[in-house]
Amino acid sequence: MAPADPQKIDETRSLELRHVSMNAMLRGQPSGGEQCENCRYYLENTSDISYCWHPKLRILVGAGWWCQWWDPGSGA
């Protein structure tokens, strides 16, 4: 079975998430010891991918990622 073609909603959502990640300065690698995995907003700090519950982000992120709103903590 061939993959489905992107729909208009996929393009719209992609643009929305791109803006969110740009505003957060979201990066796919840590900044020194600061990474999503040890941020207070990383919901499941034992998972490689988890939900970031920061009010300005609220998306799935990787454990080794980083954004400007990083705040020390051990998850929820």
All heavy atoms as a GROMACS GRO file, in nm:
protein
  608
    1MET      N    1   0.084  -0.118   0.000
    1MET     CA    2   0.000   0.000   0.000
    1MET      C    3   0.089   0.125   0.000
    1MET      O    4   0.179   0.139   0.082
    1MET     CB    5  -0.091  -0.002   0.123
    1MET     CG    6  -0.178   0.119   0.132
    1MET     SD    7  -0.281   0.126   0.280
    1MET     CE    8  -0.407   0.011   0.238
    2ALA      N    9   0.062   0.216  -0.089
    2ALA     CA   10   0.138   0.340  -0.100
    2ALA      C   11   0.095   0.437   0.011
    2ALA      O   12  -0.022   0.436   0.052
    2ALA     CB   13   0.114   0.404  -0.236
    3PRO      N   14   0.188   0.519   0.059
    3PRO     CA   15   0.150   0.616   0.161
    3PRO      C   16   0.052   0.719   0.104
    3PRO      O   17   0.056   0.750  -0.014
    3PRO     CB   18   0.282   0.681   0.201
    3PRO     CG   19   0.378   0.649   0.094
    3PRO     CD   20   0.328   0.526   0.023
    4ALA      N   21  -0.034   0.768   0.190
    4ALA     CA   22  -0.131   0.870   0.149
    4ALA      C   23  -0.060   1.002   0.123
    4ALA      O   24   0.043   1.032   0.183
    4ALA     CB   25  -0.235   0.888   0.258
    5ASP      N   26  -0.115   1.078   0.032
    5ASP     CA   27  -0.060   1.210   0.004
    5ASP      C   28  -0.097   1.304   0.118
    5ASP      O   29  -0.203   1.291   0.179
    5ASP     CB   30  -0.116   1.265  -0.127
    5ASP     CG   31  -0.063   1.190  -0.248
    5ASP    OD1   32   0.050   1.138  -0.240
    5ASP    OD2   33  -0.135   1.182  -0.349
    6PRO      N   34  -0.011   1.404   0.144
    6PRO     CA   35  -0.044   1.502   0.248
    6PRO      C   36  -0.174   1.575   0.212
    6PRO      O   37  -0.200   1.605   0.096
    6PRO     CB   38   0.074   1.600   0.246
    6PRO     CG   39   0.182   1.532   0.172
    6PRO     CD   40   0.117   1.433   0.081
    7GLN      N   41  -0.250   1.603   0.314
    7GLN     CA   42  -0.375   1.677   0.297
    7GLN      C   43  -0.352   1.822   0.339
    7GLN      O   44  -0.250   1.855   0.400
    7GLN     CB   45  -0.486   1.614   0.382
    7GLN     CG   46  -0.512   1.468   0.350
    7GLN     CD   47  -0.561   1.449   0.208
    7GLN    OE1   48  -0.655   1.514   0.163
    7GLN    NE2   49  -0.495   1.360   0.134
    8LYS      N   50  -0.447   1.908   0.311
    8LYS     CA   51  -0.437   2.050   0.348
    8LYS      C   52  -0.414   2.065   0.498
    8LYS      O   53  -0.332   2.147   0.541
    8LYS     CB   54  -0.564   2.124   0.304
    8LYS     CG   55  -0.561   2.271   0.333
    8LYS     CD   56  -0.456   2.343   0.252
    8LYS     CE   57  -0.462   2.493   0.281
    8LYS     NZ   58  -0.342   2.560   0.230
    9ILE      N   59  -0.480   1.984   0.581
    9ILE     CA   60  -0.463   1.993   0.726
    9ILE      C   61  -0.320   1.962   0.767
    9ILE      O   62  -0.266   2.020   0.861
    9ILE     CB   63  -0.564   1.902   0.802
    9ILE    CG1   64  -0.555   1.924   0.953
    9ILE    CG2   65  -0.541   1.756   0.768
    9ILE    CD1   66  -0.601   2.058   0.999
   10ASP      N   67  -0.254   1.870   0.694
   10ASP     CA   68  -0.116   1.837   0.724
   10ASP      C   69  -0.024   1.955   0.697
   10ASP      O   70   0.066   1.985   0.775
   10ASP     CB   71  -0.071   1.716   0.641
   10ASP     CG   72  -0.155   1.593   0.671
   10ASP    OD1   73  -0.180   1.564   0.790
   10ASP    OD2   74  -0.196   1.526   0.574
   11GLU      N   75  -0.047   2.022   0.586
   11GLU     CA   76   0.033   2.140   0.552
   11GLU      C   77   0.010   2.253   0.653
   11GLU      O   78   0.104   2.317   0.699
   11GLU     CB   79   0.000   2.187   0.411
   11GLU     CG   80   0.040   2.086   0.305
   11GLU     CD   81  -0.013   2.123   0.167
   11GLU    OE1   82  -0.068   2.234   0.150
   11GLU    OE2   83   0.001   2.038   0.077
   12THR      N   84  -0.116   2.273   0.691
   12THR     CA   85  -0.150   2.377   0.788
   12THR      C   86  -0.085   2.347   0.923
   12THR      O   87  -0.023   2.435   0.984
   12THR     CB   88  -0.303   2.387   0.805
   12THR    OG1   89  -0.360   2.418   0.679
   12THR    CG2   90  -0.341   2.492   0.907
   13ARG      N   91  -0.098   2.223   0.969
   13ARG     CA   92  -0.042   2.184   1.099
   13ARG      C   93   0.110   2.194   1.097
   13ARG      O   94   0.171   2.235   1.195
   13ARG     CB   95  -0.088   2.042   1.133
   13ARG     CG   96  -0.059   2.001   1.272
   13ARG     CD   97  -0.145   2.078   1.370
   13ARG     NE   98  -0.114   2.031   1.504
   13ARG     CZ   99  -0.090   2.111   1.606
   13ARG    NH1  100  -0.102   2.239   1.592
   13ARG    NH2  101  -0.060   2.062   1.723
   14SER      N  102   0.171   2.158   0.985
   14SER     CA  103   0.316   2.167   0.972
   14SER      C  104   0.363   2.312   0.989
   14SER      O  105   0.460   2.338   1.059
   14SER     CB  106   0.360   2.113   0.836
   14SER     OG  107   0.498   2.131   0.816
   15LEU      N  108   0.294   2.404   0.925
   15LEU     CA  109   0.330   2.546   0.938
   15LEU      C  110   0.310   2.596   1.081
   15LEU      O  111   0.393   2.670   1.135
   15LEU     CB  112   0.248   2.632   0.842
   15LEU     CG  113   0.288   2.623   0.696
   15LEU    CD1  114   0.188   2.698   0.608
   15LEU    CD2  115   0.428   2.677   0.675
   16GLU      N  116   0.199   2.554   1.144
   16GLU     CA  117   0.173   2.595   1.283
   16GLU      C  118   0.284   2.546   1.375
   16GLU      O  119   0.335   2.622   1.459
   16GLU     CB  120   0.039   2.538   1.331
   16GLU     CG  121  -0.081   2.600   1.268
   16GLU     CD  122  -0.210   2.525   1.300
   16GLU    OE1  123  -0.205   2.419   1.367
   16GLU    OE2  124  -0.318   2.572   1.257
   17LEU      N  125   0.321   2.419   1.361
   17LEU     CA  126   0.425   2.363   1.447
   17LEU      C  127   0.562   2.423   1.418
   17LEU      O  128   0.643   2.439   1.510
   17LEU     CB  129   0.428   2.211   1.434
   17LEU     CG  130   0.307   2.140   1.491
   17LEU    CD1  131   0.310   1.992   1.456
   17LEU    CD2  132   0.297   2.160   1.641
   18ARG      N  133   0.588   2.458   1.294
   18ARG     CA  134   0.714   2.525   1.261
   18ARG      C  135   0.723   2.659   1.333
   18ARG      O  136   0.827   2.694   1.389
   18ARG     CB  137   0.727   2.543   1.110
   18ARG     CG  138   0.861   2.604   1.072
   18ARG     CD  139   0.884   2.607   0.924
   18ARG     NE  140   0.880   2.471   0.872
   18ARG     CZ  141   0.835   2.441   0.751
   18ARG    NH1  142   0.789   2.534   0.672
   18ARG    NH2  143   0.835   2.316   0.710
   19HIS      N  144   0.613   2.734   1.335
   19HIS     CA  145   0.612   2.863   1.406
   19HIS      C  146   0.631   2.844   1.556
   19HIS      O  147   0.706   2.918   1.620
   19HIS     CB  148   0.482   2.940   1.378
   19HIS     CG  149   0.473   2.992   1.240
   19HIS    ND1  150   0.554   3.091   1.191
   19HIS    CD2  151   0.391   2.957   1.138
   19HIS    CE1  152   0.525   3.116   1.065
   19HIS    NE2  153   0.425   3.035   1.030
   20VAL      N  154   0.565   2.744   1.613
   20VAL     CA  155   0.580   2.715   1.756
   20VAL      C  156   0.726   2.682   1.788
   20VAL      O  157   0.783   2.735   1.883
   20VAL     CB  158   0.487   2.599   1.798
   20VAL    CG1  159   0.524   2.546   1.936
   20VAL    CG2  160   0.342   2.643   1.795
   21SER      N  161   0.786   2.594   1.708
   21SER     CA  162   0.924   2.554   1.735
   21SER      C  163   1.022   2.670   1.714
   21SER      O  164   1.120   2.683   1.788
   21SER     CB  165   0.965   2.433   1.651
   21SER     OG  166   0.973   2.466   1.515
   22MET      N  167   0.995   2.756   1.617
   22MET     CA  168   1.082   2.873   1.597
   22MET      C  169   1.071   2.969   1.714
   22MET      O  170   1.172   3.021   1.762
   22MET     CB  171   1.048   2.943   1.465
   22MET     CG  172   1.092   2.864   1.343
   22MET     SD  173   1.035   2.934   1.186
   22MET     CE  174   1.103   3.099   1.192
   23ASN      N  175   0.950   2.994   1.764
   23ASN     CA  176   0.930   3.083   1.877
   23ASN      C  177   0.998   3.030   2.003
   23ASN      O  178   1.046   3.108   2.086
   23ASN     CB  179   0.782   3.105   1.904
   23ASN     CG  180   0.716   3.191   1.799
   23ASN    OD1  181   0.782   3.263   1.725
   23ASN    ND2  182   0.585   3.180   1.788
   24ALA      N  183   1.003   2.899   2.017
   24ALA     CA  184   1.066   2.836   2.134
   24ALA      C  185   1.216   2.822   2.116
   24ALA      O  186   1.285   2.784   2.209
   24ALA     CB  187   1.005   2.698   2.159
   25MET      N  188   1.264   2.852   1.996
   25MET     CA  189   1.405   2.826   1.962
   25MET      C  190   1.436   2.679   1.988
   25MET      O  191   1.541   2.643   2.039
   25MET     CB  192   1.499   2.920   2.038
   25MET     CG  193   1.480   3.064   1.999
   25MET     SD  194   1.582   3.192   2.077
   25MET     CE  195   1.706   3.114   2.165
   26LEU      N  196   1.341   2.591   1.955
   26LEU     CA  197   1.352   2.447   1.977
   26LEU      C  198   1.464   2.389   1.892
   26LEU      O  199   1.471   2.414   1.773
   26LEU     CB  200   1.219   2.380   1.944
   26LEU     CG  201   1.204   2.232   1.975
   26LEU    CD1  202   1.221   2.206   2.125
   26LEU    CD2  203   1.068   2.183   1.929
   27ARG      N  204   1.553   2.315   1.956
   27ARG     CA  205   1.668   2.255   1.888
   27ARG      C  206   1.668   2.106   1.913
   27ARG      O  207   1.629   2.059   2.020
   27ARG     CB  208   1.799   2.315   1.940
   27ARG     CG  209   1.809   2.466   1.925
   27ARG     CD  210   1.817   2.506   1.777
   27ARG     NE  211   1.828   2.648   1.760
   27ARG     CZ  212   1.730   2.728   1.721
   27ARG    NH1  213   1.611   2.677   1.696
   27ARG    NH2  214   1.746   2.856   1.707
   28GLY      N  215   1.718   2.030   1.818
   28GLY     CA  216   1.722   1.885   1.827
   28GLY      C  217   1.842   1.831   1.901
   28GLY      O  218   1.868   1.711   1.896
   29GLN      N  219   1.915   1.917   1.970
   29GLN     CA  220   2.029   1.873   2.051
   29GLN      C  221   2.033   1.954   2.180
   29GLN      O  222   1.980   2.064   2.186
   29GLN     CB  223   2.161   1.886   1.975
   29GLN     CG  224   2.202   2.025   1.936
   29GLN     CD  225   2.136   2.074   1.808
   29GLN    OE1  226   2.091   1.995   1.727
   29GLN    NE2  227   2.128   2.204   1.791
   30PRO      N  228   2.095   1.899   2.284
   30PRO     CA  229   2.099   1.970   2.412
   30PRO      C  230   2.188   2.094   2.406
   30PRO      O  231   2.270   2.110   2.315
   30PRO     CB  232   2.156   1.867   2.509
   30PRO     CG  233   2.228   1.769   2.425
   30PRO     CD  234   2.163   1.770   2.290
   31SER      N  235   2.172   2.181   2.503
   31SER     CA  236   2.257   2.298   2.520
   31SER      C  237   2.334   2.276   2.649
   31SER      O  238   2.285   2.304   2.759
   31SER     CB  239   2.173   2.425   2.529
   31SER     OG  240   2.254   2.538   2.552
   32GLY      N  241   2.454   2.220   2.636
   32GLY     CA  242   2.530   2.181   2.755
   32GLY      C  243   2.455   2.071   2.826
   32GLY      O  244   2.415   1.973   2.766
   33GLY      N  245   2.431   2.088   2.956
   33GLY     CA  246   2.356   1.990   3.033
   33GLY      C  247   2.206   2.012   3.028
   33GLY      O  248   2.129   1.936   3.085
   34GLU      N  249   2.163   2.118   2.961
   34GLU     CA  250   2.021   2.150   2.952
   34GLU      C  251   1.961   2.074   2.836
   34GLU      O  252   2.001   2.091   2.721
   34GLU     CB  253   2.000   2.300   2.930
   34GLU     CG  254   2.052   2.385   3.044
   34GLU     CD  255   2.035   2.534   3.016
   34GLU    OE1  256   1.984   2.573   2.909
   34GLU    OE2  257   2.075   2.613   3.103
   35GLN      N  258   1.864   1.988   2.866
   35GLN     CA  259   1.792   1.916   2.762
   35GLN      C  260   1.653   1.884   2.813
   35GLN      O  261   1.627   1.886   2.933
   35GLN     CB  262   1.865   1.789   2.721
   35GLN     CG  263   1.890   1.692   2.833
   35GLN     CD  264   1.981   1.580   2.787
   35GLN    OE1  265   2.066   1.598   2.700
   35GLN    NE2  266   1.962   1.462   2.843
   36CYS      N  267   1.564   1.858   2.722
   36CYS     CA  268   1.423   1.835   2.759
   36CYS      C  269   1.408   1.729   2.868
   36CYS      O  270   1.327   1.744   2.958
   36CYS     CB  271   1.341   1.796   2.636
   36CYS     SG  272   1.323   1.931   2.517
   37GLU      N  273   1.488   1.625   2.859
   37GLU     CA  274   1.477   1.514   2.954
   37GLU      C  275   1.487   1.559   3.100
   37GLU      O  276   1.422   1.503   3.187
   37GLU     CB  277   1.587   1.412   2.924
   37GLU     CG  278   1.586   1.293   3.015
   37GLU     CD  279   1.696   1.196   2.978
   37GLU    OE1  280   1.813   1.240   2.969
   37GLU    OE2  281   1.665   1.079   2.957
   38ASN      N  282   1.567   1.663   3.128
   38ASN     CA  283   1.581   1.709   3.266
   38ASN      C  284   1.514   1.845   3.289
   38ASN      O  285   1.549   1.918   3.380
   38ASN     CB  286   1.728   1.709   3.312
   38ASN     CG  287   1.818   1.796   3.228
   38ASN    OD1  288   1.772   1.882   3.154
   38ASN    ND2  289   1.947   1.774   3.237
   39CYS      N  290   1.416   1.875   3.206
   39CYS     CA  291   1.338   1.998   3.221
   39CYS      C  292   1.209   1.967   3.297
   39CYS      O  293   1.151   1.859   3.282
   39CYS     CB  294   1.303   2.054   3.082
   39CYS     SG  295   1.200   2.203   3.087
   40ARG      N  296   1.165   2.059   3.376
   40ARG     CA  297   1.043   2.037   3.456
   40ARG      C  298   0.919   2.018   3.371
   40ARG      O  299   0.820   1.962   3.414
   40ARG     CB  300   1.022   2.153   3.553
   40ARG     CG  301   0.983   2.284   3.485
   40ARG     CD  302   0.965   2.395   3.584
   40ARG     NE  303   0.859   2.358   3.676
   40ARG     CZ  304   0.763   2.438   3.715
   40ARG    NH1  305   0.761   2.563   3.674
   40ARG    NH2  306   0.669   2.398   3.798
   41TYR      N  307   0.921   2.065   3.244
   41TYR     CA  308   0.804   2.055   3.158
   41TYR      C  309   0.799   1.926   3.077
   41TYR      O  310   0.703   1.901   3.006
   41TYR     CB  311   0.798   2.175   3.062
   41TYR     CG  312   0.786   2.305   3.136
   41TYR    CD1  313   0.892   2.395   3.141
   41TYR    CD2  314   0.668   2.339   3.202
   41TYR    CE1  315   0.880   2.515   3.210
   41TYR    CE2  316   0.656   2.458   3.271
   41TYR     CZ  317   0.763   2.545   3.274
   41TYR     OH  318   0.751   2.663   3.342
   42TYR      N  319   0.902   1.842   3.086
   42TYR     CA  320   0.906   1.715   3.013
   42TYR      C  321   0.825   1.614   3.092
   42TYR      O  322   0.864   1.573   3.201
   42TYR     CB  323   1.052   1.672   2.997
   42TYR     CG  324   1.077   1.562   2.897
   42TYR    CD1  325   1.065   1.586   2.761
   42TYR    CD2  326   1.116   1.436   2.938
   42TYR    CE1  327   1.091   1.486   2.669
   42TYR    CE2  328   1.141   1.336   2.847
   42TYR     CZ  329   1.130   1.362   2.712
   42TYR     OH  330   1.156   1.262   2.621
   43LEU      N  331   0.712   1.572   3.040
   43LEU     CA  332   0.615   1.496   3.117
   43LEU      C  333   0.666   1.360   3.166
   43LEU      O  334   0.648   1.326   3.282
   43LEU     CB  335   0.487   1.478   3.036
   43LEU     CG  336   0.367   1.422   3.112
   43LEU    CD1  337   0.332   1.511   3.231
   43LEU    CD2  338   0.248   1.411   3.018
   44GLU      N  339   0.730   1.282   3.079
   44GLU     CA  340   0.778   1.149   3.119
   44GLU      C  341   0.929   1.144   3.100
   44GLU      O  342   0.978   1.106   2.994
   44GLU     CB  343   0.712   1.041   3.033
   44GLU     CG  344   0.562   1.034   3.048
   44GLU     CD  345   0.503   0.933   2.953
   44GLU    OE1  346   0.527   0.813   2.976
   44GLU    OE2  347   0.435   0.974   2.858
   45ASN      N  348   1.002   1.178   3.205
   45ASN     CA  349   1.148   1.190   3.191
   45ASN      C  350   1.221   1.056   3.174
   45ASN      O  351   1.341   1.054   3.162
   45ASN     CB  352   1.208   1.270   3.306
   45ASN     CG  353   1.190   1.203   3.440
   45ASN    OD1  354   1.116   1.107   3.453
   45ASN    ND2  355   1.257   1.255   3.540
   46THR      N  356   1.150   0.946   3.168
   46THR     CA  357   1.212   0.816   3.140
   46THR      C  358   1.190   0.774   2.995
   46THR      O  359   1.235   0.667   2.956
   46THR     CB  360   1.157   0.707   3.235
   46THR    OG1  361   1.016   0.698   3.217
   46THR    CG2  362   1.189   0.740   3.380
   47SER      N  363   1.124   0.856   2.916
   47SER     CA  364   1.095   0.824   2.776
   47SER      C  365   1.186   0.903   2.683
   47SER      O  366   1.224   1.016   2.713
   47SER     CB  367   0.950   0.859   2.742
   47SER     OG  368   0.862   0.781   2.818
   48ASP      N  369   1.216   0.843   2.568
   48ASP     CA  370   1.297   0.912   2.467
   48ASP      C  371   1.221   1.024   2.398
   48ASP      O  372   1.279   1.121   2.352
   48ASP     CB  373   1.346   0.813   2.360
   48ASP     CG  374   1.449   0.716   2.416
   48ASP    OD1  375   1.515   0.748   2.516
   48ASP    OD2  376   1.462   0.607   2.358
   49ILE      N  377   1.088   1.009   2.390
   49ILE     CA  378   1.000   1.111   2.334
   49ILE      C  379   0.887   1.130   2.433
   49ILE      O  380   0.829   1.033   2.481
   49ILE     CB  381   0.944   1.068   2.197
   49ILE    CG1  382   1.057   1.056   2.095
   49ILE    CG2  383   0.839   1.168   2.148
   49ILE    CD1  384   1.012   1.003   1.960
   50SER      N  385   0.857   1.255   2.465
   50SER     CA  386   0.750   1.282   2.560
   50SER      C  387   0.685   1.416   2.528
   50SER      O  388   0.732   1.491   2.443
   50SER     CB  389   0.805   1.282   2.703
   50SER     OG  390   0.699   1.295   2.796
   51TYR      N  391   0.580   1.444   2.600
   51TYR     CA  392   0.503   1.567   2.583
   51TYR      C  393   0.565   1.678   2.666
   51TYR      O  394   0.593   1.661   2.784
   51TYR     CB  395   0.359   1.541   2.627
   51TYR     CG  396   0.265   1.657   2.606
   51TYR    CD1  397   0.223   1.690   2.479
   51TYR    CD2  398   0.218   1.730   2.713
   51TYR    CE1  399   0.135   1.795   2.459
   51TYR    CE2  400   0.130   1.835   2.694
   51TYR     CZ  401   0.089   1.867   2.568
   51TYR     OH  402   0.002   1.971   2.549
   52CYS      N  403   0.586   1.793   2.603
   52CYS     CA  404   0.629   1.913   2.675
   52CYS      C  405   0.503   1.990   2.711
   52CYS      O  406   0.427   2.030   2.623
   52CYS     CB  407   0.720   1.999   2.588
   52CYS     SG  408   0.756   2.159   2.665
   53TRP      N  409   0.484   2.013   2.839
   53TRP     CA  410   0.362   2.082   2.882
   53TRP      C  411   0.383   2.230   2.911
   53TRP      O  412   0.300   2.295   2.975
   53TRP     CB  413   0.298   2.012   3.001
   53TRP     CG  414   0.384   1.986   3.121
   53TRP    CD1  415   0.466   1.879   3.140
   53TRP    CD2  416   0.395   2.065   3.237
   53TRP    NE1  417   0.529   1.887   3.261
   53TRP    CE2  418   0.487   2.002   3.324
   53TRP    CE3  419   0.339   2.185   3.280
   53TRP    CZ2  420   0.522   2.055   3.448
   53TRP    CZ3  421   0.374   2.237   3.403
   53TRP    CH2  422   0.464   2.171   3.486
   54HIS      N  423   0.494   2.288   2.861
   54HIS     CA  424   0.512   2.433   2.875
   54HIS      C  425   0.397   2.503   2.802
   54HIS      O  426   0.363   2.466   2.690
   54HIS     CB  427   0.646   2.478   2.818
   54HIS     CG  428   0.676   2.620   2.849
   54HIS    ND1  429   0.618   2.724   2.777
   54HIS    CD2  430   0.752   2.676   2.944
   54HIS    CE1  431   0.661   2.838   2.827
   54HIS    NE2  432   0.742   2.813   2.930
   55PRO      N  433   0.333   2.601   2.864
   55PRO     CA  434   0.215   2.666   2.803
   55PRO      C  435   0.238   2.722   2.663
   55PRO      O  436   0.144   2.732   2.585
   55PRO     CB  437   0.182   2.779   2.901
   55PRO     CG  438   0.243   2.739   3.029
   55PRO     CD  439   0.364   2.654   2.996
   56LYS      N  440   0.362   2.757   2.629
   56LYS     CA  441   0.388   2.814   2.496
   56LYS      C  442   0.434   2.709   2.395
   56LYS      O  443   0.454   2.742   2.279
   56LYS     CB  444   0.494   2.923   2.507
   56LYS     CG  445   0.445   3.044   2.584
   56LYS     CD  446   0.548   3.152   2.586
   56LYS     CE  447   0.497   3.272   2.661
   56LYS     NZ  448   0.595   3.381   2.663
   57LEU      N  449   0.449   2.583   2.436
   57LEU     CA  450   0.497   2.481   2.344
   57LEU      C  451   0.393   2.370   2.326
   57LEU      O  452   0.333   2.357   2.221
   57LEU     CB  453   0.630   2.424   2.393
   57LEU     CG  454   0.718   2.358   2.289
   57LEU    CD1  455   0.742   2.445   2.169
   57LEU    CD2  456   0.849   2.317   2.351
   58ARG      N  457   0.374   2.287   2.427
   58ARG     CA  458   0.273   2.181   2.427
   58ARG      C  459   0.276   2.095   2.301
   58ARG      O  460   0.179   2.086   2.226
   58ARG     CB  461   0.133   2.238   2.448
   58ARG     CG  462   0.119   2.307   2.584
   58ARG     CD  463  -0.026   2.331   2.619
   58ARG     NE  464  -0.042   2.410   2.739
   58ARG     CZ  465  -0.040   2.363   2.863
   58ARG    NH1  466  -0.021   2.235   2.885
   58ARG    NH2  467  -0.056   2.443   2.966
   59ILE      N  468   0.391   2.029   2.280
   59ILE     CA  469   0.406   1.935   2.169
   59ILE      C  470   0.496   1.820   2.214
   59ILE      O  471   0.558   1.827   2.321
   59ILE     CB  472   0.468   2.000   2.043
   59ILE    CG1  473   0.609   2.054   2.071
   59ILE    CG2  474   0.378   2.109   1.987
   59ILE    CD1  475   0.683   2.103   1.947
   60LEU      N  476   0.505   1.715   2.132
   60LEU     CA  477   0.599   1.607   2.160
   60LEU      C  478   0.740   1.654   2.128
   60LEU      O  479   0.761   1.722   2.027
   60LEU     CB  480   0.567   1.485   2.073
   60LEU     CG  481   0.445   1.404   2.111
   60LEU    CD1  482   0.422   1.295   2.008
   60LEU    CD2  483   0.460   1.344   2.249
   61VAL      N  484   0.833   1.620   2.216
   61VAL     CA  485   0.974   1.656   2.196
   61VAL      C  486   1.061   1.536   2.231
   61VAL      O  487   1.018   1.444   2.300
   61VAL     CB  488   1.016   1.778   2.282
   61VAL    CG1  489   0.941   1.903   2.240
   61VAL    CG2  490   0.994   1.752   2.430
   62GLY      N  491   1.185   1.539   2.187
   62GLY     CA  492   1.280   1.434   2.218
   62GLY      C  493   1.354   1.465   2.347
   62GLY      O  494   1.373   1.581   2.384
   63ALA      N  495   1.398   1.360   2.415
   63ALA     CA  496   1.467   1.374   2.544
   63ALA      C  497   1.592   1.462   2.532
   63ALA      O  498   1.623   1.539   2.622
   63ALA     CB  499   1.504   1.237   2.599
   64GLY      N  500   1.664   1.451   2.423
   64GLY     CA  501   1.788   1.527   2.406
   64GLY      C  502   1.770   1.664   2.345
   64GLY      O  503   1.867   1.734   2.318
   65TRP      N  504   1.648   1.707   2.322
   65TRP     CA  505   1.622   1.838   2.263
   65TRP      C  506   1.637   1.947   2.368
   65TRP      O  507   1.652   1.922   2.488
   65TRP     CB  508   1.484   1.844   2.204
   65TRP     CG  509   1.461   1.752   2.087
   65TRP    CD1  510   1.543   1.651   2.044
   65TRP    CD2  511   1.348   1.750   2.003
   65TRP    NE1  512   1.486   1.588   1.937
   65TRP    CE2  513   1.366   1.646   1.910
   65TRP    CE3  514   1.232   1.825   1.998
   65TRP    CZ2  515   1.272   1.617   1.811
   65TRP    CZ3  516   1.139   1.795   1.899
   65TRP    CH2  517   1.159   1.693   1.806
   66TRP      N  518   1.628   2.072   2.323
   66TRP     CA  519   1.638   2.188   2.411
   66TRP      C  520   1.554   2.302   2.354
   66TRP      O  521   1.538   2.314   2.233
   66TRP     CB  522   1.784   2.234   2.420
   66TRP     CG  523   1.803   2.361   2.497
   66TRP    CD1  524   1.826   2.371   2.632
   66TRP    CD2  525   1.801   2.495   2.448
   66TRP    NE1  526   1.837   2.503   2.669
   66TRP    CE2  527   1.823   2.582   2.556
   66TRP    CE3  528   1.782   2.551   2.323
   66TRP    CZ2  529   1.825   2.720   2.543
   66TRP    CZ3  530   1.784   2.688   2.310
   66TRP    CH2  531   1.806   2.771   2.420
   67CYS      N  532   1.500   2.389   2.441
   67CYS     CA  533   1.436   2.513   2.396
   67CYS      C  534   1.466   2.624   2.497
   67CYS      O  535   1.516   2.599   2.606
   67CYS     CB  536   1.285   2.495   2.376
   67CYS     SG  537   1.183   2.519   2.523
   68GLN      N  538   1.432   2.744   2.459
   68GLN     CA  539   1.463   2.861   2.542
   68GLN      C  540   1.390   2.861   2.675
   68GLN      O  541   1.427   2.934   2.766
   68GLN     CB  542   1.434   2.989   2.466
   68GLN     CG  543   1.288   3.016   2.444
   68GLN     CD  544   1.264   3.152   2.382
   68GLN    OE1  545   1.351   3.238   2.384
   68GLN    NE2  546   1.147   3.172   2.324
   69TRP      N  547   1.286   2.783   2.689
   69TRP     CA  548   1.209   2.781   2.814
   69TRP      C  549   1.252   2.667   2.906
   69TRP      O  550   1.181   2.634   3.001
   69TRP     CB  551   1.060   2.773   2.785
   69TRP     CG  552   1.012   2.894   2.710
   69TRP    CD1  553   1.030   3.024   2.746
   69TRP    CD2  554   0.944   2.896   2.586
   69TRP    NE1  555   0.976   3.108   2.652
   69TRP    CE2  556   0.922   3.032   2.552
   69TRP    CE3  557   0.898   2.798   2.499
   69TRP    CZ2  558   0.857   3.071   2.436
   69TRP    CZ3  559   0.832   2.838   2.384
   69TRP    CH2  560   0.814   2.972   2.353
   70TRP      N  561   1.368   2.608   2.880
   70TRP     CA  562   1.418   2.501   2.966
   70TRP      C  563   1.422   2.549   3.110
   70TRP      O  564   1.462   2.661   3.140
   70TRP     CB  565   1.558   2.460   2.921
   70TRP     CG  566   1.613   2.348   3.005
   70TRP    CD1  567   1.594   2.215   2.988
   70TRP    CD2  568   1.697   2.361   3.121
   70TRP    NE1  569   1.659   2.144   3.085
   70TRP    CE2  570   1.722   2.231   3.167
   70TRP    CE3  571   1.750   2.467   3.189
   70TRP    CZ2  572   1.801   2.206   3.280
   70TRP    CZ3  573   1.827   2.444   3.301
   70TRP    CH2  574   1.852   2.314   3.344
   71ASP      N  575   1.374   2.465   3.200
   71ASP     CA  576   1.370   2.498   3.342
   71ASP      C  577   1.411   2.372   3.418
   71ASP      O  578   1.353   2.266   3.396
   71ASP     CB  579   1.229   2.541   3.381
   71ASP     CG  580   1.220   2.604   3.518
   71ASP    OD1  581   1.324   2.635   3.578
   71ASP    OD2  582   1.106   2.620   3.567
   72PRO      N  583   1.511   2.380   3.506
   72PRO     CA  584   1.557   2.259   3.573
   72PRO      C  585   1.446   2.190   3.650
   72PRO      O  586   1.360   2.255   3.707
   72PRO     CB  587   1.667   2.308   3.668
   72PRO     CG  588   1.648   2.455   3.680
   72PRO     CD  589   1.575   2.500   3.558
   73GLY      N  590   1.448   2.061   3.646
   73GLY     CA  591   1.347   1.983   3.716
   73GLY      C  592   1.364   1.837   3.681
   73GLY      O  593   1.458   1.798   3.613
   74SER      N  594   1.272   1.757   3.723
   74SER     CA  595   1.282   1.613   3.695
   74SER      C  596   1.153   1.564   3.631
   74SER      O  597   1.111   1.452   3.654
   74SER     CB  598   1.307   1.537   3.825
   74SER     OG  599   1.203   1.563   3.917
   75GLY      N  600   1.088   1.646   3.551
   75GLY     CA  601   0.962   1.608   3.489
   75GLY      C  602   0.847   1.637   3.584
   75GLY      O  603   0.863   1.702   3.685
   76ALA      N  604   0.733   1.588   3.549
   76ALA     CA  605   0.613   1.614   3.631
   76ALA      C  606   0.611   1.529   3.756
   76ALA      O  607   0.668   1.427   3.766
   76ALA     CB  608   0.488   1.590   3.549
   0.00000   0.00000   0.00000
